[in-house]
Amino acid sequence: MEPAFWDTSAIVPLCVTQHASPRLHQLYRQYSLVVWWATCVEAHSAFARDLRSKVLTLADVQRAKQRLEALREIWHEVEPTETVRSLAELLLQRYALRAADALQLAAAYTWSRNRPFGRPLISGDTKLLEAAEAVGFSTIQVP
C-alpha cells in the first residue's frame, strides 16, 4: 500500500461519521497513514469541540477516541524536530498558513525526505493543499 501524508482534517472523519467519511474510508484502503506528531492532540480538540457544540454525544466521542487509538497503532508518525520547526517557520513566510498547518506541511516535507514530488498529501484544508501543491506534493482534497 502506498503511503500518504494525512492531515488531521482527513483523520477525524475516519473516527466520527461526517460528510467526508465514505471518501476517506475509500482512501484509507488505498493509502497507509503518515501523520504529524500532534495529530492526536488536534483530533482530540475536534472531538471536544463537537461535544461542546452537541454535534457529538459523549458515547460518540468515546468511540471516536477508540478508533483514533486503533489508527495510532498502525500509522507512521513524524516526530517534532528542529528541522520540522525551522521548515514550518520558513513556510509561514512563503504561504498563507496557520501555525498548525505549517507544522503539518513541514512534517510532510520532512517525511518525504525533501522530495515531495508525486507523494500524496490528503487534507480538507484548502490553504494547506495549495501550499502543499506549491512545494510539489500530489494533493487529494476531501470534502
C-alpha positions in Angstrom: 0.0 0.0 0.0 1.3 3.4 -0.9 2.0 5.8 2.0 0.3 9.2 2.1 0.6 12.1 4.5 -2.8 12.6 6.2 -3.7 16.0 7.8 -5.8 15.9 10.9 -8.8 17.1 8.8 -8.6 13.8 7.0 -8.1 11.6 10.1 -11.1 12.9 12.1 -13.7 11.7 9.6 -12.2 8.2 9.9 -13.1 8.4 13.6 -16.5 10.1 13.5 -19.2 10.0 10.8 -19.0 13.1 8.7 -19.9 14.0 5.1 -16.3 13.2 4.0 -16.2 9.8 5.9 -17.1 7.5 2.9 -14.4 9.1 0.7 -11.8 8.9 3.4 -12.6 5.3 4.2 -12.0 4.6 0.5 -8.7 6.5 0.6 -7.7 4.6 3.8 -8.0 1.3 1.8 -5.7 2.8 -0.8 -3.0 4.7 1.3 -1.2 3.9 4.5 -1.2 6.6 7.2 1.7 9.1 7.8 0.8 11.8 10.3 2.3 14.7 12.2 3.2 14.1 15.9 0.4 16.4 17.1 -2.3 14.8 15.1 -3.8 13.1 18.2 -4.0 16.4 20.0 -5.7 18.1 17.1 -8.2 15.2 16.8 -9.0 15.3 20.5 -9.6 19.1 20.1 -12.0 18.4 17.3 -13.9 15.8 19.3 -14.1 18.1 22.3 -15.3 21.0 20.2 -18.0 18.8 18.6 -19.0 17.5 22.1 -19.4 21.1 23.4 -21.4 22.1 20.4 -23.6 19.0 20.8 -22.6 17.6 17.3 -21.4 14.5 19.1 -22.6 12.7 22.2 -20.2 11.5 25.0 -20.7 8.0 23.6 -19.7 9.2 20.1 -16.6 10.8 21.5 -15.6 7.6 23.3 -16.0 5.6 20.1 -14.0 8.3 18.2 -11.2 8.1 20.7 -11.1 4.3 20.4 -10.9 4.5 16.6 -8.2 7.1 16.8 -6.2 4.9 19.2 -6.6 1.9 16.7 -5.3 4.1 13.9 -2.4 5.4 16.0 -1.2 1.8 16.4 -0.7 1.4 12.7 0.3 4.9 11.5 3.8 6.3 11.0 4.3 9.5 13.0 6.6 12.3 12.1 8.3 13.4 15.3 8.9 17.0 16.3 12.5 18.1 15.4 14.4 21.3 14.9 14.2 20.6 11.2 10.4 20.5 11.2 10.2 23.6 13.3 12.6 25.6 11.1 10.9 24.5 8.0 7.5 25.5 9.4 8.8 28.9 10.2 10.0 29.3 6.6 6.7 28.0 5.2 4.9 30.7 7.2 6.8 33.3 5.4 6.0 31.9 2.0 2.4 30.7 2.3 -0.8 31.9 3.9 -0.8 29.1 6.5 -1.7 29.0 10.2 0.9 27.7 12.6 -0.6 24.2 12.9 -0.9 23.8 9.1 2.7 25.0 8.6 3.8 22.3 11.1 1.7 19.7 9.2 3.3 20.7 5.9 6.8 20.8 7.4 6.2 17.3 8.8 5.0 16.0 5.4 8.0 17.6 3.7 10.4 16.0 6.2 8.7 12.6 5.8 9.2 13.0 2.0 13.0 13.5 2.7 12.7 16.8 0.8 11.3 15.1 -2.3 7.6 15.6 -2.2 7.1 15.3 -5.9 4.3 12.8 -6.6 3.8 11.9 -2.9 0.2 12.2 -1.8 -1.0 14.6 0.9 -4.6 14.2 2.0 -6.5 17.1 3.6 -9.7 19.1 3.8 -7.9 22.4 4.3 -7.7 24.4 1.1 -4.8 26.7 2.1 -2.8 23.7 3.3 -3.4 21.9 0.0 -2.5 25.0 -2.1 0.9 25.3 -0.2 1.5 21.5 -0.4 0.9 21.6 -4.2 3.2 24.6 -4.5 6.1 22.6 -2.8 5.4 19.6 -5.0 3.0 17.2 -3.3 0.3 15.5 -5.2 -2.7 16.6 -3.2 -6.0 14.9 -2.5 -8.8 17.2 -1.3 -11.6 15.7 0.8 -14.9 17.4 1.1 
